[in-house]
Amino acid sequence: MSRTAITVRRLGEADAPAWRALRLEGLERQPQAFGADHETEVAKPLSFFAERIARNPVWGAFAGDVLVGSVGFRVHPGKKESHKGVLWGMYVREAARGQGVAQALIETLLQHADTVVETVQLTVGCDNHAARRLYDRMGFRVYGVERRALRVGDRYYDEEHRARWTA
């Protein structure tokens, strides 16, 4: 993919087909990076994805009119945990990597998160070195490691638990 201006915006219901395709691509190509699995999500109707976009903010990065990356955010439910939110579902198409897409998505998410929560949490695979470096640059710090957090086939993957505190 040649360098194209990237725009980031919150996704709406009309973006559900493109987001579904992007999410399924991520689940299929990098199953170790997500708690969800391709087989389960591919069976879900388009309405599931549209409802997810409506329920919690999901931002998309676009090269022209093509969705090349996305990230979601949700606030923990309940009075005692509502000061924390979760960055989830980060994925950038391979052709768009190395162009600042992931950083632009995270910056946009953090601008929103900083107005509604004190802490943003995430998990990242211990073997995902590029993502870990990015999260370091973005101010996320490790507060724990979960051994064998995910199992894909016969292989286990460890995950770092990270947070960025604003208060």
C-alpha positions in Angstrom: 0.0 0.0 0.0 1.5 3.3 -1.0 1.5 6.1 1.6 -2.0 7.6 1.6 -3.4 10.1 4.0 -5.1 8.3 6.8 -8.2 9.6 8.5 -9.6 8.3 11.7 -13.3 8.6 12.7 -15.8 6.8 14.9 -17.6 4.1 13.0 -21.3 4.1 12.6 -23.9 1.6 11.6 -23.3 2.1 7.9 -19.7 1.0 8.5 -20.7 -2.4 9.9 -20.1 -4.4 6.7 -16.5 -3.0 6.3 -15.8 -3.4 10.0 -17.1 -7.0 10.1 -14.8 -7.9 7.1 -11.8 -6.2 8.8 -12.4 -7.9 12.2 -12.8 -11.3 10.6 -9.6 -10.8 8.7 -7.8 -10.0 11.9 -9.3 -13.0 13.7 -8.3 -15.3 10.9 -4.8 -13.9 10.2 -3.7 -13.3 13.8 -5.8 -15.7 16.0 -3.3 -15.4 18.9 -3.9 -11.6 19.1 -7.6 -11.8 20.1 -9.7 -13.5 22.7 -12.5 -13.9 20.1 -12.2 -16.6 17.5 -12.9 -16.5 13.7 -15.2 -19.5 13.7 -17.6 -18.1 16.2 -17.7 -14.5 14.9 -18.0 -15.5 11.2 -21.3 -17.2 12.1 -22.7 -14.0 13.7 -25.1 -11.8 11.6 -24.2 -8.4 10.4 -26.6 -7.0 13.0 -24.2 -8.3 15.8 -21.4 -6.0 14.4 -23.7 -3.0 14.0 -25.0 -3.4 17.5 -21.4 -3.6 18.8 -20.5 -0.4 17.1 -23.6 1.3 18.5 -23.0 0.0 22.0 -19.4 1.0 22.4 -17.2 3.3 20.4 -15.1 1.8 17.6 -12.8 4.0 15.6 -11.7 3.2 12.1 -8.7 4.3 10.1 -9.3 4.9 6.5 -7.0 5.2 3.5 -9.3 7.1 1.2 -12.6 5.2 1.6 -11.0 1.9 2.5 -11.1 0.8 6.2 -7.5 -0.3 7.0 -7.6 -0.5 10.8 -9.8 -0.3 13.9 -9.9 -0.2 17.6 -12.7 -0.4 20.2 -13.2 1.0 23.7 -15.5 0.0 26.5 -16.0 1.3 30.0 -16.2 -1.3 32.8 -19.7 -1.6 34.0 -20.5 -1.1 37.6 -20.0 1.7 40.0 -16.7 0.5 41.5 -15.0 -0.1 38.1 -16.5 2.6 35.9 -13.3 4.7 36.3 -11.6 2.1 34.0 -11.9 1.4 30.3 -10.6 -1.2 28.0 -8.9 -0.8 24.6 -9.9 -3.9 22.6 -9.8 -5.3 19.1 -6.8 -3.3 17.7 -6.1 -4.5 14.2 -4.3 -2.8 11.2 -4.2 -4.5 7.8 -0.7 -5.7 7.0 -0.4 -3.4 3.9 -1.1 -0.3 6.1 1.3 -1.1 8.9 4.3 1.1 9.5 2.4 4.2 8.5 1.3 5.4 11.9 -2.2 3.9 11.6 -2.2 2.2 15.0 -0.8 5.2 16.7 -3.4 7.4 15.2 -6.2 5.0 16.3 -4.8 4.9 19.8 -4.4 8.7 20.0 -8.0 9.1 19.0 -9.2 6.5 21.5 -7.2 8.1 24.3 -8.6 11.6 23.5 -12.0 10.1 24.1 -11.1 7.9 27.0 -9.4 10.8 28.9 -12.8 12.5 29.1 -14.6 9.5 30.6 -12.2 7.3 32.6 -9.0 7.5 34.7 -7.4 4.3 33.5 -7.2 2.6 30.1 -6.4 -1.1 30.2 -5.4 -3.6 27.4 -3.8 -6.9 26.9 -1.1 -7.7 24.3 0.6 -10.9 23.4 4.1 -11.2 24.9 5.4 -12.2 21.5 3.9 -9.2 19.7 7.0 -7.0 19.9 5.9 -4.3 17.6 2.6 -3.8 19.5 4.4 -3.8 22.8 6.8 -1.1 21.6 3.9 1.0 20.4 2.1 0.7 23.7 5.3 1.6 25.6 5.5 4.8 23.5 1.8 5.5 24.2 2.4 5.4 27.9 0.9 1.9 28.7 2.8 0.1 31.5 2.8 -3.6 32.3 1.1 -4.5 35.6 1.0 -8.2 35.1 1.6 -11.2 32.8 -0.9 -13.9 32.4 0.7 -17.2 31.4 -1.1 -19.3 28.9 -3.8 -16.6 28.5 -4.9 -17.9 25.1 -4.8 -21.3 23.5 -4.9 -21.5 19.7 -4.9 -25.1 18.6 -2.3 -26.8 20.8 -0.2 -23.7 21.4 -0.5 -21.4 24.4 0.2 -17.6 24.3 1.1 -15.4 27.3 -0.3 -11.9 27.5 0.8 -8.7 29.2 -1.8 -6.7 31.1 -1.1 -3.1 30.6 -2.6 0.2 31.8 -2.3 3.9 31.2 -3.3 6.1 34.1 -4.5 9.6 33.6 -5.3 10.5 37.2 
